[in-house]
Amino acid sequence: MENPQEERPSRLSGRLVIAAVAGCAVLGTVLMLLPQERAATRAPAPAPGAQALTAVTAGVPAALPDLAVLIGEREGRVRRHPGDAVSWAVLGTAYVEQGRRTADAAFYPRADHALRTSLKVRRTAEALGGLAALANARRDFRAARTWGEAARKLEPKRWTTYPQLIDAYTGLGDYKAARTALERLTELRSGPAVMARAAGVYRDRGWREDAAAQLSDAAARTEAPAERAAYLERAGQLAWERGDREDALRHFQEAVRLDPDQRAAQAGQGRVLASLGRTTEALNAYRMALAKQPLPQYALELGELYQSLGLGQAARVQYDLLRARVSGAAAGGADEELVLGQFEADHGEPASAVRRLRAEWRRQPGIAVADALGWALHRAGRDEEALRYARIATDKVHGGGVRSALYTYHLAMTERDLGHFAPARRHLQEAFAVNPYFSPLGAPAAREALTALGDVPDEELPAMDAKAVAPRTYR
């Protein structure tokens, strides 16, 4: 006979096991449902138009498909509500970004109309800032400064005004004002967009490591693919400028992976791949960039690559495209005289280049224009005057802190033809130290000139010996 007292614990244990199993099943079901419940209550991802709106209003790159959605939405809104000043301002600024990303200057008159309509309805810092962005995109830096300073006066604490002022001041060669604007920007705002602007100012001062660190942090801290790709492209450009081809290529490739419409990164790949001897890939990269963002600068670079390969006819096709794109830009109010002057100096009429670039220097005396004008004067045989501008482009006192192998090469060749052989040799060596691959035409010419100079003493040789050195070779 079984003992009832012994049976009770056995039954109790059985019940506990059943309860535990049931509890585990319930708990498992709850745990399985919790992630789904959280997912159901999680905020949905913003719509494409909303993503572009956030980017445009913050002055950062927007993805082209999202931008098209935003433009369509705002076009419809201003048709229904023509007195909506904010929507007009957003639409105009979105047109600016679309024109910039596609190199289609036809968007700029539309942007101008939308932004001025916004101003007529109500004078706002958004519309004034949009007009500053439009002027910068058109390379009209004086107008950009005017509009940006008006926006700042209206709303001094609106942080998105200051990046436009930095671009305007830089284009005008006013590097002190650009640094002051950056200081004010960093007081008002932090984050990836501010880091990227700081990187540009640091790069112009020759602070490459600081610029690279800022861009690296900016790319790491943003989640928007188009914005991150833009920062990676700039980081790649910095790496290229210091001759680090592998690092540059990694940045460019990652930028294109994140944003297939990042054409500047594709052109960057073309530069790097050409220097690595991967010519077919380089040509394809340039062609892809030009197909979707036909900037005159890309056509010049591709033309010079073809020329370095002995493909003169293919080079001429690109040079013709360059001229056509400059004309198209002018029809949209954009100024591409700088790149046209650079082209004319090396592949056209140097005297014409001098005329164009003198006018450009009067309008906006930045270091890029100083370098181009100096080189055009050198190519036109006016080396004494050329030397002045070449020194401005490479003199830190005048804002030329950026370490550019091309600028240093131009200075060296001007010095050489003036008979200043010792500094010419030093500057050629410096160009190679900065970036030995800086140009498919200029780098070989620099090597030839350096070889011809040989062991030049520290003292200057007589100027009359100038013609005994290597013949003129150009970029």
Sine and cosine of phi, psi and omega as CSV:
sin_phi,cos_phi,sin_psi,cos_psi,sin_omega,cos_omega
0.00,0.00,0.71,-0.71,-0.05,-1.00
-0.98,0.19,0.58,-0.82,0.04,-1.00
-0.99,0.16,0.89,-0.46,-0.03,-1.00
-0.85,0.52,-0.53,0.85,-0.01,-1.00
-0.95,0.33,-0.48,0.88,0.05,-1.00
-0.98,0.21,-0.50,0.87,-0.04,-1.00
-0.96,0.28,-0.52,0.85,-0.09,-1.00
-0.89,0.46,-0.73,0.68,0.04,-1.00
-0.88,0.47,-0.57,0.82,-0.01,-1.00
-0.90,0.44,-0.71,0.70,0.02,-1.00
-0.91,0.42,-0.63,0.78,0.01,-1.00
-0.89,0.46,-0.65,0.76,0.03,-1.00
-0.89,0.46,-0.66,0.75,0.02,-1.00
-0.88,0.47,-0.67,0.74,0.02,-1.00
-0.89,0.45,-0.64,0.77,0.00,-1.00
-0.89,0.45,-0.64,0.77,0.02,-1.00
-0.90,0.44,-0.70,0.71,0.00,-1.00
-0.88,0.48,-0.68,0.73,0.00,-1.00
-0.89,0.45,-0.65,0.76,-0.01,-1.00
-0.91,0.42,-0.67,0.74,0.02,-1.00
-0.89,0.45,-0.70,0.72,0.01,-1.00
-0.89,0.46,-0.67,0.74,0.01,-1.00
-0.88,0.47,-0.66,0.75,0.03,-1.00
-0.89,0.46,-0.65,0.76,0.01,-1.00
-0.89,0.45,-0.70,0.72,0.01,-1.00
-0.90,0.44,-0.71,0.70,0.00,-1.00
-0.87,0.49,-0.66,0.75,0.03,-1.00
-0.88,0.47,-0.65,0.76,0.02,-1.00
-0.89,0.45,-0.67,0.75,0.02,-1.00
-0.89,0.46,-0.71,0.70,-0.01,-1.00
-0.90,0.43,-0.57,0.82,0.04,-1.00
-0.93,0.37,-0.56,0.83,-0.06,-1.00
-0.99,0.15,-0.47,0.88,-0.08,-1.00
-0.84,0.55,-0.77,0.64,0.00,-1.00
-0.86,0.51,-0.62,0.79,0.00,-1.00
-0.92,0.40,-0.62,0.79,0.00,-1.00
-0.91,0.41,-0.67,0.74,0.04,-1.00
-0.89,0.45,-0.66,0.75,0.00,-1.00
-0.90,0.45,-0.57,0.82,-0.03,-1.00
-0.93,0.36,-0.51,0.86,-0.04,-1.00
-1.00,-0.07,-0.14,0.99,0.00,-1.00
-0.90,0.43,0.62,-0.78,-0.02,-1.00
-0.89,0.45,0.72,-0.69,0.00,-1.00
-0.92,0.39,0.40,-0.91,0.05,-1.00
-0.91,0.42,0.58,-0.82,-0.01,-1.00
-0.90,0.44,0.52,-0.85,0.03,-1.00
-0.91,0.41,0.43,-0.90,-0.03,-1.00
-0.79,0.61,-0.68,0.73,0.02,-1.00
-0.88,0.47,-0.61,0.79,0.01,-1.00
-0.93,0.38,-0.62,0.78,0.05,-1.00
-0.88,0.47,-0.70,0.71,0.01,-1.00
-0.92,0.39,-0.60,0.80,0.03,-1.00
-0.87,0.49,-0.70,0.72,0.03,-1.00
-0.87,0.50,-0.69,0.73,-0.02,-1.00
-0.92,0.39,-0.72,0.69,-0.07,-1.00
-0.90,0.44,-0.70,0.72,-0.02,-1.00
-0.94,0.35,-0.39,0.92,0.05,-1.00
-1.00,-0.05,-0.05,1.00,0.03,-1.00
0.95,0.32,0.52,0.85,0.03,-1.00
-0.89,-0.46,0.32,-0.95,-0.04,-1.00
-0.86,0.51,0.64,-0.77,0.04,-1.00
-0.89,-0.46,0.53,-0.85,0.05,-1.00
-0.92,0.39,0.68,-0.73,-0.08,-1.00
-0.86,0.51,-0.69,0.73,0.03,-1.00
-0.88,0.48,-0.65,0.76,0.03,-1.00
-0.91,0.42,-0.61,0.79,-0.01,-1.00
-0.90,0.44,-0.65,0.76,0.02,-1.00
-0.89,0.46,-0.63,0.78,0.05,-1.00
-0.89,0.45,-0.71,0.70,0.00,-1.00
-0.88,0.48,-0.70,0.72,-0.01,-1.00
-0.88,0.47,-0.71,0.71,0.03,-1.00
-0.87,0.49,-0.66,0.75,-0.02,-1.00
-0.91,0.41,-0.68,0.74,-0.03,-1.00
-0.96,0.26,-0.55,0.84,0.09,-1.00
-0.87,0.50,-0.69,0.72,0.04,-1.00
-0.90,0.43,-0.62,0.78,-0.04,-1.00
-0.92,0.40,-0.69,0.72,-0.04,-1.00
-0.95,0.31,-0.41,0.91,0.12,-0.99
-0.92,0.39,-0.64,0.77,0.00,-1.00
-0.98,0.20,-0.52,0.85,-0.07,-1.00
-0.74,-0.67,0.97,0.25,-0.08,-1.00
-0.90,0.43,-0.21,0.98,0.04,-1.00
-1.00,-0.10,0.22,0.98,-0.01,-1.00
-1.00,0.06,1.00,-0.05,-0.07,-1.00
-0.89,0.46,-0.63,0.78,-0.04,-1.00
-0.90,0.43,-0.69,0.72,-0.01,-1.00
-0.91,0.42,-0.61,0.79,0.08,-1.00
-0.88,0.47,-0.67,0.75,-0.01,-1.00
-0.91,0.41,-0.68,0.73,0.03,-1.00
-0.89,0.46,-0.70,0.71,-0.01,-1.00
-0.88,0.48,-0.71,0.70,0.00,-1.00
-0.89,0.46,-0.68,0.73,0.00,-1.00
-0.92,0.39,-0.58,0.82,0.06,-1.00
-0.92,0.40,-0.62,0.79,0.09,-1.00
-0.87,0.49,-0.65,0.76,0.02,-1.00
-0.86,0.51,-0.73,0.68,-0.02,-1.00
-0.90,0.43,-0.63,0.77,0.03,-1.00
-0.90,0.45,-0.70,0.72,0.03,-1.00
-0.89,0.45,-0.65,0.76,0.00,-1.00
-0.92,0.39,-0.69,0.72,-0.06,-1.00
-0.95,0.32,-0.47,0.88,-0.06,-1.00
-0.97,-0.25,-0.11,0.99,-0.09,-1.00
0.84,0.54,0.54,0.84,0.04,-1.00
-0.96,-0.28,0.99,-0.16,-0.06,-1.00
-0.93,0.36,-0.17,0.99,0.04,-1.00
-0.89,0.45,-0.36,0.93,0.04,-1.00
-0.96,0.28,-0.37,0.93,-0.11,-0.99
-0.94,0.35,-0.69,0.72,0.10,-1.00
-0.87,0.50,-0.58,0.81,0.06,-1.00
-0.90,0.43,-0.67,0.74,0.03,-1.00
-0.88,0.47,-0.69,0.72,-0.01,-1.00
-0.86,0.51,-0.71,0.70,0.00,-1.00
-0.88,0.47,-0.72,0.69,-0.05,-1.00
-0.90,0.43,-0.68,0.73,-0.05,-1.00
-0.94,0.34,-0.62,0.78,0.04,-1.00
-0.94,0.33,-0.54,0.84,0.11,-0.99
-0.89,0.45,-0.67,0.74,0.05,-1.00
-0.85,0.52,-0.68,0.73,0.01,-1.00
-0.90,0.43,-0.61,0.80,0.02,-1.00
-0.90,0.43,-0.62,0.79,0.01,-1.00
-0.94,0.35,-0.75,0.66,0.01,-1.00
-0.33,-0.95,0.74,-0.67,0.00,-1.00
-0.97,0.24,0.92,-0.39,-0.03,-1.00
-0.77,-0.64,0.39,-0.92,0.07,-1.00
-0.92,0.40,-0.48,0.88,0.02,-1.00
-0.89,0.45,-0.71,0.71,0.00,-1.00
-0.94,0.35,-0.66,0.75,0.02,-1.00
-0.90,0.44,-0.67,0.75,0.05,-1.00
-0.91,0.42,-0.60,0.80,0.06,-1.00
-0.90,0.44,-0.63,0.78,0.05,-1.00
-0.92,0.39,-0.55,0.83,0.10,-1.00
-0.90,0.43,-0.68,0.73,0.04,-1.00
-0.89,0.45,-0.64,0.76,0.03,-1.00
-0.89,0.45,-0.71,0.70,0.00,-1.00
-0.89,0.45,-0.64,0.77,0.06,-1.00
-0.89,0.45,-0.67,0.74,0.02,-1.00
-0.89,0.46,-0.53,0.85,0.03,-1.00
-1.00,0.09,-0.02,1.00,-0.08,-1.00
0.88,0.48,0.61,0.79,0.13,-0.99
-0.95,-0.30,0.99,0.16,-0.18,-0.98
-0.96,0.29,-0.45,0.89,0.07,-1.00
-0.91,0.40,-0.71,0.70,0.05,-1.00
-0.90,0.44,-0.63,0.78,0.02,-1.00
-0.87,0.49,-0.65,0.76,0.04,-1.00
-0.89,0.45,-0.69,0.73,-0.01,-1.00
-0.87,0.48,-0.77,0.64,-0.02,-1.00
-0.92,0.40,-0.66,0.75,-0.01,-1.00
-0.90,0.43,-0.67,0.75,0.01,-1.00
-0.93,0.37,-0.53,0.84,0.09,-1.00
-0.91,0.41,-0.65,0.76,0.04,-1.00
-0.91,0.42,-0.65,0.76,0.01,-1.00
-0.90,0.43,-0.65,0.76,0.01,-1.00
-0.89,0.46,-0.63,0.78,-0.02,-1.00
-0.95,0.32,-0.68,0.73,0.01,-1.00
-0.67,-0.74,1.00,0.06,-0.09,-1.00
-0.88,0.48,-0.40,0.91,-0.07,-1.00
-0.99,-0.15,0.15,0.99,0.06,-1.00
-0.99,0.16,0.96,-0.29,-0.20,-0.98
-0.93,0.38,-0.49,0.87,-0.08,-1.00
-0.94,0.34,-0.18,0.98,0.07,-1.00
-0.95,0.31,-0.56,0.83,-0.18,-0.98
-0.94,0.34,-0.58,0.81,0.11,-0.99
-0.86,0.51,-0.60,0.80,0.04,-1.00
-0.92,0.39,-0.61,0.79,0.05,-1.00
-0.92,0.39,-0.62,0.79,0.04,-1.00
-0.87,0.50,-0.71,0.70,0.02,-1.00
-0.89,0.46,-0.67,0.74,-0.02,-1.00
-0.91,0.42,-0.74,0.67,-0.01,-1.00
-0.89,0.46,-0.64,0.77,0.03,-1.00
-0.89,0.45,-0.70,0.72,0.02,-1.00
-0.89,0.46,-0.44,0.90,0.01,-1.00
-1.00,-0.05,0.03,1.00,0.01,-1.00
0.98,0.22,0.24,0.97,0.00,-1.00
-0.99,-0.11,0.98,0.20,-0.13,-0.99
-0.96,0.27,-0.46,0.89,0.07,-1.00
-0.91,0.42,-0.70,0.71,0.03,-1.00
-0.91,0.42,-0.58,0.81,0.04,-1.00
-0.89,0.45,-0.66,0.75,0.01,-1.00
-0.92,0.38,-0.63,0.78,0.04,-1.00
-0.89,0.45,-0.68,0.74,0.03,-1.00
-0.89,0.45,-0.61,0.79,0.04,-1.00
-0.91,0.42,-0.66,0.75,0.02,-1.00
-0.86,0.51,-0.68,0.73,0.02,-1.00
-0.92,0.39,-0.63,0.78,0.02,-1.00
-0.87,0.50,-0.71,0.70,-0.04,-1.00
-0.93,0.36,-0.39,0.92,0.10,-1.00
-0.95,0.32,-0.54,0.84,-0.09,-1.00
-1.00,0.01,-0.45,0.89,-0.19,-0.98
-0.46,-0.89,0.48,-0.88,0.17,-0.99
-0.75,-0.66,0.12,-0.99,0.02,-1.00
0.86,-0.51,0.01,-1.00,-0.12,-0.99
-0.85,0.53,-0.68,0.73,-0.04,-1.00
-0.89,0.45,-0.61,0.79,0.02,-1.00
-0.95,0.32,-0.64,0.77,0.05,-1.00
-0.86,0.50,-0.67,0.75,-0.01,-1.00
-0.90,0.44,-0.64,0.77,0.04,-1.00
-0.92,0.39,-0.65,0.76,0.05,-1.00
-0.87,0.49,-0.63,0.78,0.00,-1.00
-0.86,0.50,-0.65,0.76,0.02,-1.00
-0.89,0.46,-0.68,0.74,0.02,-1.00
-0.92,0.40,-0.67,0.75,0.02,-1.00
-0.89,0.45,-0.65,0.76,0.02,-1.00
-0.87,0.49,-0.68,0.74,0.00,-1.00
-0.92,0.40,-0.40,0.92,0.04,-1.00
-1.00,0.01,-0.05,1.00,-0.02,-1.00
1.00,0.04,0.17,0.99,0.00,-1.00
-1.00,0.00,0.96,0.29,-0.13,-0.99
-0.91,0.42,-0.70,0.72,-0.05,-1.00
-0.89,0.46,-0.67,0.74,0.02,-1.00
-0.91,0.42,-0.65,0.76,0.02,-1.00
-0.89,0.46,-0.71,0.71,-0.01,-1.00
-0.89,0.45,-0.64,0.77,0.01,-1.00
-0.90,0.44,-0.66,0.75,0.02,-1.00
-0.90,0.45,-0.67,0.74,-0.01,-1.00
-0.93,0.36,-0.61,0.79,0.03,-1.00
-0.89,0.47,-0.70,0.72,0.02,-1.00
-0.92,0.40,-0.64,0.77,0.00,-1.00
-0.88,0.47,-0.71,0.71,-0.01,-1.00
-0.91,0.42,-0.60,0.80,-0.03,-1.00
-0.95,0.32,-0.46,0.89,-0.15,-0.99
-0.99,-0.11,-0.11,0.99,0.03,-1.00
-0.97,-0.24,0.57,-0.82,0.00,-1.00
-0.98,-0.20,-0.35,0.94,-0.04,-1.00
-0.94,0.33,0.85,-0.52,-0.09,-1.00
-0.85,0.52,-0.68,0.74,-0.03,-1.00
-0.91,0.41,-0.64,0.77,0.02,-1.00
-0.92,0.39,-0.71,0.71,0.00,-1.00
-0.89,0.46,-0.65,0.76,0.01,-1.00
-0.88,0.47,-0.64,0.77,0.01,-1.00
-0.89,0.45,-0.65,0.76,0.01,-1.00
-0.94,0.34,-0.59,0.81,0.06,-1.00
-0.92,0.40,-0.60,0.80,0.04,-1.00
-0.88,0.47,-0.67,0.74,0.02,-1.00
-0.92,0.39,-0.60,0.80,0.07,-1.00
-0.90,0.44,-0.62,0.78,0.06,-1.00
-0.90,0.44,-0.63,0.78,0.03,-1.00
-0.90,0.43,-0.64,0.77,0.06,-1.00
-0.88,0.47,-0.69,0.72,0.01,-1.00
-0.89,0.45,-0.64,0.77,0.03,-1.00
-0.89,0.45,-0.68,0.73,-0.03,-1.00
-0.88,0.47,-0.46,0.89,0.05,-1.00
-0.99,-0.10,0.13,0.99,0.09,-1.00
0.99,0.14,0.20,0.98,0.01,-1.00
-1.00,0.00,1.00,0.06,-0.14,-0.99
-0.92,0.39,-0.68,0.73,-0.06,-1.00
-0.91,0.42,-0.68,0.73,0.02,-1.00
-0.90,0.43,-0.68,0.74,0.02,-1.00
-0.87,0.50,-0.71,0.70,-0.04,-1.00
-0.89,0.45,-0.64,0.77,0.03,-1.00
-0.87,0.49,-0.70,0.72,0.00,-1.00
-0.90,0.43,-0.70,0.72,-0.01,-1.00
-0.90,0.44,-0.68,0.73,-0.02,-1.00
-0.91,0.42,-0.65,0.76,0.01,-1.00
-0.92,0.39,-0.59,0.80,0.04,-1.00
-0.88,0.47,-0.70,0.72,0.00,-1.00
-0.93,0.36,-0.57,0.82,0.04,-1.00
-0.89,0.46,-0.67,0.74,-0.01,-1.00
-0.95,0.32,-0.62,0.78,-0.04,-1.00
-0.66,-0.75,0.99,-0.12,-0.02,-1.00
-0.85,0.52,-0.29,0.96,0.04,-1.00
-1.00,0.01,0.17,0.99,0.02,-1.00
-0.99,0.13,0.99,0.17,-0.13,-0.99
-0.95,0.30,-0.49,0.87,0.06,-1.00
-0.88,0.48,-0.59,0.81,0.05,-1.00
-0.94,0.35,-0.56,0.83,0.07,-1.00
-0.91,0.41,-0.67,0.74,0.07,-1.00
-0.90,0.44,-0.60,0.80,0.07,-1.00
-0.88,0.48,-0.66,0.76,0.08,-1.00
-0.86,0.51,-0.64,0.77,0.01,-1.00
-0.86,0.51,-0.70,0.71,0.02,-1.00
-0.86,0.50,-0.75,0.66,-0.08,-1.00
-0.93,0.38,-0.73,0.69,-0.04,-1.00
-0.89,0.46,-0.60,0.80,0.06,-1.00
-0.88,0.47,-0.66,0.75,-0.01,-1.00
-0.93,0.36,-0.41,0.91,0.03,-1.00
-1.00,0.06,0.00,1.00,-0.02,-1.00
0.99,0.16,0.16,0.99,0.02,-1.00
-1.00,-0.05,0.93,0.36,-0.23,-0.97
-0.90,0.44,-0.71,0.70,-0.04,-1.00
-0.87,0.49,-0.70,0.71,0.03,-1.00
-0.90,0.44,-0.63,0.78,0.00,-1.00
-0.89,0.46,-0.72,0.70,0.00,-1.00
-0.88,0.47,-0.67,0.75,0.01,-1.00
-0.90,0.44,-0.65,0.76,0.01,-1.00
-0.89,0.45,-0.71,0.71,0.03,-1.00
-0.89,0.46,-0.68,0.73,-0.01,-1.00
-0.88,0.47,-0.66,0.75,0.02,-1.00
-0.90,0.44,-0.66,0.75,0.01,-1.00
-0.89,0.46,-0.72,0.69,-0.04,-1.00
-0.93,0.38,-0.52,0.86,-0.03,-1.00
-0.90,0.45,-0.57,0.82,-0.08,-1.00
-0.95,-0.32,-0.36,0.93,0.03,-1.00
-0.64,-0.77,0.97,0.23,-0.17,-0.98
-0.97,0.24,0.92,0.38,0.03,-1.00
-0.96,0.27,0.62,-0.79,0.06,-1.00
-0.84,0.54,-0.56,0.83,-0.01,-1.00
-0.88,0.47,-0.66,0.75,0.02,-1.00
-0.91,0.42,-0.64,0.77,0.02,-1.00
-0.90,0.44,-0.63,0.78,0.05,-1.00
-0.90,0.44,-0.71,0.71,-0.01,-1.00
-0.90,0.43,-0.70,0.72,0.00,-1.00
-0.91,0.41,-0.65,0.76,0.04,-1.00
-0.87,0.50,-0.67,0.74,0.01,-1.00
-0.94,0.35,-0.52,0.85,0.09,-1.00
-0.91,0.41,-0.72,0.70,0.07,-1.00
-0.85,0.53,-0.69,0.72,-0.02,-1.00
-0.89,0.46,-0.63,0.78,0.02,-1.00
-0.91,0.42,-0.39,0.92,0.01,-1.00
-1.00,-0.03,0.03,1.00,-0.01,-1.00
0.99,0.17,0.29,0.96,-0.03,-1.00
-0.98,-0.20,0.97,0.26,-0.11,-0.99
-0.89,0.46,-0.67,0.75,-0.03,-1.00
-0.90,0.43,-0.69,0.72,0.03,-1.00
-0.89,0.45,-0.61,0.80,0.04,-1.00
-0.89,0.46,-0.68,0.73,-0.02,-1.00
-0.90,0.44,-0.57,0.82,0.06,-1.00
-0.86,0.51,-0.68,0.73,0.01,-1.00
-0.93,0.37,-0.60,0.80,0.02,-1.00
-0.92,0.39,-0.58,0.81,0.09,-1.00
-0.91,0.41,-0.64,0.77,0.05,-1.00
-0.89,0.46,-0.65,0.76,0.03,-1.00
-0.83,0.55,-0.77,0.64,-0.01,-1.00
-0.87,0.50,-0.66,0.75,-0.01,-1.00
-0.90,0.43,-0.66,0.75,-0.01,-1.00
-0.93,0.37,-0.58,0.81,0.06,-1.00
-0.89,0.45,-0.67,0.74,0.04,-1.00
-0.90,0.44,-0.67,0.74,0.03,-1.00
-0.90,0.44,-0.63,0.78,0.04,-1.00
-0.90,0.44,-0.67,0.74,0.00,-1.00
-0.88,0.48,-0.60,0.80,0.02,-1.00
-0.89,0.45,-0.47,0.88,0.05,-1.00
-1.00,-0.06,0.16,0.99,0.03,-1.00
0.99,0.11,0.20,0.98,-0.01,-1.00
-0.99,-0.10,0.57,-0.82,-0.06,-1.00
-0.98,-0.21,0.94,-0.34,0.07,-1.00
-0.90,-0.44,0.46,0.89,-0.02,-1.00
-0.91,0.42,-0.49,0.87,0.00,-1.00
-0.89,0.46,-0.79,0.62,-0.03,-1.00
-0.93,0.36,-0.54,0.84,0.05,-1.00
-0.92,0.40,-0.64,0.77,0.06,-1.00
-0.90,0.44,-0.64,0.77,0.06,-1.00
-0.88,0.48,-0.67,0.74,0.03,-1.00
-0.90,0.44,-0.75,0.67,-0.04,-1.00
-0.88,0.47,-0.59,0.81,-0.02,-1.00
-0.87,0.49,-0.64,0.76,-0.09,-1.00
-0.99,-0.15,-0.49,0.87,-0.17,-0.99
-0.78,-0.63,0.06,1.00,-0.03,-1.00
-0.71,-0.70,-0.87,-0.49,-0.05,-1.00
-0.93,-0.38,0.96,-0.26,0.00,-1.00
-0.83,0.56,-0.58,0.81,0.01,-1.00
-0.90,0.44,-0.63,0.77,0.07,-1.00
-0.90,0.43,-0.64,0.77,0.04,-1.00
-0.87,0.50,-0.67,0.75,0.00,-1.00
-0.88,0.48,-0.71,0.70,-0.01,-1.00
-0.88,0.47,-0.72,0.69,-0.02,-1.00
-0.89,0.45,-0.70,0.71,-0.11,-0.99
-0.98,0.22,-0.45,0.90,0.14,-0.99
-0.89,0.46,-0.71,0.70,0.03,-1.00
-0.89,0.45,-0.64,0.77,0.03,-1.00
-0.90,0.44,-0.64,0.77,0.01,-1.00
-0.90,0.44,-0.62,0.78,0.05,-1.00
-0.91,0.42,-0.59,0.81,-0.02,-1.00
-0.97,0.25,-0.70,0.71,-0.13,-0.99
-0.46,-0.89,1.00,-0.03,-0.14,-0.99
-0.99,0.10,0.91,0.42,0.11,-0.99
-1.00,0.07,0.15,-0.99,-0.09,-1.00
-0.94,0.35,-0.48,0.88,0.05,-1.00
-0.89,0.45,-0.63,0.78,0.03,-1.00
-0.95,0.32,-0.63,0.78,0.04,-1.00
-0.85,0.52,-0.72,0.70,0.02,-1.00
-0.89,0.47,-0.72,0.69,-0.04,-1.00
-0.90,0.43,-0.66,0.75,0.01,-1.00
-0.92,0.39,-0.66,0.75,0.04,-1.00
-0.87,0.50,-0.67,0.74,-0.01,-1.00
-0.94,0.35,-0.62,0.79,0.04,-1.00
-0.90,0.44,-0.67,0.74,0.06,-1.00
-0.89,0.45,-0.65,0.76,0.06,-1.00
-0.88,0.48,-0.71,0.70,-0.01,-1.00
-0.92,0.40,-0.44,0.90,0.04,-1.00
-1.00,0.06,0.07,1.00,0.05,-1.00
0.99,0.14,0.33,0.94,-0.05,-1.00
-0.92,-0.40,0.92,0.40,-0.19,-0.98
-0.94,0.33,-0.55,0.83,0.01,-1.00
-0.86,0.51,-0.73,0.68,0.03,-1.00
-0.95,0.32,-0.59,0.81,0.00,-1.00
-0.87,0.50,-0.61,0.79,-0.06,-1.00
-0.87,0.49,-0.58,0.81,0.00,-1.00
-0.86,0.51,-0.73,0.68,-0.05,-1.00
-0.96,0.28,-0.57,0.82,0.05,-1.00
-0.89,0.46,-0.58,0.82,0.02,-1.00
-0.96,0.29,-0.60,0.80,0.07,-1.00
-0.86,0.51,-0.67,0.74,-0.05,-1.00
-0.92,0.39,-0.36,0.93,-0.07,-1.00
-0.87,-0.49,0.11,0.99,-0.06,-1.00
-0.98,-0.17,0.86,-0.51,-0.05,-1.00
-0.88,0.47,-0.47,0.88,-0.01,-1.00
-0.88,0.47,-0.55,0.84,-0.04,-1.00
-0.99,-0.15,0.23,0.97,0.04,-1.00
1.00,-0.09,0.00,1.00,-0.04,-1.00
-1.00,0.07,0.67,0.74,-0.01,-1.00
-0.95,0.31,-0.36,0.93,0.00,-1.00
-0.87,0.50,0.76,-0.65,-0.03,-1.00
-1.00,0.01,0.99,-0.15,-0.04,-1.00
-0.92,-0.38,0.84,-0.54,0.05,-1.00
-0.89,0.45,-0.60,0.80,-0.02,-1.00
-0.91,0.42,-0.72,0.69,0.00,-1.00
-0.88,0.48,-0.68,0.74,-0.03,-1.00
-0.92,0.39,-0.60,0.80,0.08,-1.00
-0.88,0.47,-0.71,0.71,0.03,-1.00
-0.87,0.49,-0.67,0.74,0.05,-1.00
-0.88,0.48,-0.70,0.71,-0.05,-1.00
-0.89,0.46,-0.69,0.73,-0.04,-1.00
-0.93,0.36,-0.55,0.84,0.07,-1.00
-0.92,0.39,-0.71,0.71,0.04,-1.00
-0.88,0.48,-0.65,0.76,-0.01,-1.00
-0.86,0.51,-0.72,0.70,-0.06,-1.00
-0.97,0.25,-0.19,0.98,0.15,-0.99
-1.00,-0.02,-0.03,1.00,-0.01,-1.00
1.00,0.08,0.20,0.98,0.04,-1.00
-1.00,-0.01,0.97,0.26,-0.22,-0.98
-0.95,0.30,-0.62,0.79,-0.02,-1.00
-0.90,0.44,-0.78,0.63,0.05,-1.00
-0.91,0.42,-0.52,0.85,0.04,-1.00
-0.88,0.48,-0.69,0.72,0.00,-1.00
-0.90,0.43,-0.68,0.73,0.01,-1.00
-0.88,0.48,-0.65,0.76,-0.04,-1.00
-0.96,0.28,-0.52,0.85,0.12,-0.99
-0.90,0.43,-0.68,0.74,0.05,-1.00
-0.89,0.46,-0.63,0.78,0.03,-1.00
-0.90,0.43,-0.64,0.77,0.03,-1.00
-0.86,0.52,-0.68,0.73,0.01,-1.00
-0.94,0.34,-0.52,0.85,0.05,-1.00
-0.92,0.38,-0.56,0.83,0.00,-1.00
-0.96,0.28,-0.80,0.60,-0.01,-1.00
-0.35,-0.94,0.98,-0.22,-0.05,-1.00
-0.92,0.39,-0.17,0.99,-0.12,-0.99
-0.91,-0.42,0.41,0.91,-0.27,-0.96
-0.88,0.47,-0.40,0.92,-0.02,-1.00
-0.37,-0.93,0.67,-0.74,0.01,-1.00
-0.92,0.39,-0.36,0.93,0.07,-1.00
-0.97,-0.22,-0.63,0.78,-0.07,-1.00
-0.95,0.30,-0.64,0.77,-0.05,-1.00
-0.89,0.45,-0.72,0.70,0.07,-1.00
-0.89,0.46,-0.62,0.79,0.03,-1.00
-0.91,0.42,-0.60,0.80,0.03,-1.00
-0.91,0.41,-0.63,0.77,0.03,-1.00
-0.90,0.43,-0.66,0.75,0.02,-1.00
-0.89,0.46,-0.70,0.72,-0.01,-1.00
-0.92,0.40,-0.65,0.76,-0.01,-1.00
-0.92,0.40,-0.64,0.77,0.05,-1.00
-0.89,0.45,-0.66,0.75,-0.02,-1.00
-0.92,0.39,-0.56,0.83,0.00,-1.00
-0.94,0.35,-0.56,0.83,0.05,-1.00
0.88,0.47,-0.54,-0.84,-0.01,-1.00
-1.00,0.06,1.00,-0.01,0.00,-1.00
-1.00,0.08,0.74,-0.67,0.04,-1.00
-0.92,0.40,0.29,-0.96,-0.01,-1.00
-0.89,0.45,-0.54,0.84,0.02,-1.00
-0.97,0.22,0.46,-0.89,0.03,-1.00
-0.94,0.33,0.60,-0.80,0.14,-0.99
-1.00,0.08,0.35,-0.94,0.01,-1.00
-0.84,0.54,0.60,-0.80,-0.04,-1.00
-0.88,0.47,-0.46,0.89,-0.06,-1.00
-0.93,0.36,-0.25,0.97,0.01,-1.00
-1.00,0.09,0.01,1.00,-0.12,-0.99
-0.83,0.55,-0.65,0.76,-0.09,-1.00
-0.96,0.27,-0.17,0.99,0.04,-1.00
-0.98,0.18,-0.22,0.97,0.01,-1.00
-1.00,0.10,0.01,-1.00,-0.11,-0.99
-0.80,0.60,0.55,-0.83,0.05,-1.00
-0.89,0.45,0.29,-0.96,0.01,-1.00
-0.86,0.52,0.80,-0.60,0.13,-0.99
-0.74,-0.68,0.57,-0.82,-0.16,-0.99
-0.80,-0.59,0.14,-0.99,-0.07,-1.00
-0.77,0.64,0.00,0.00,0.00,0.00
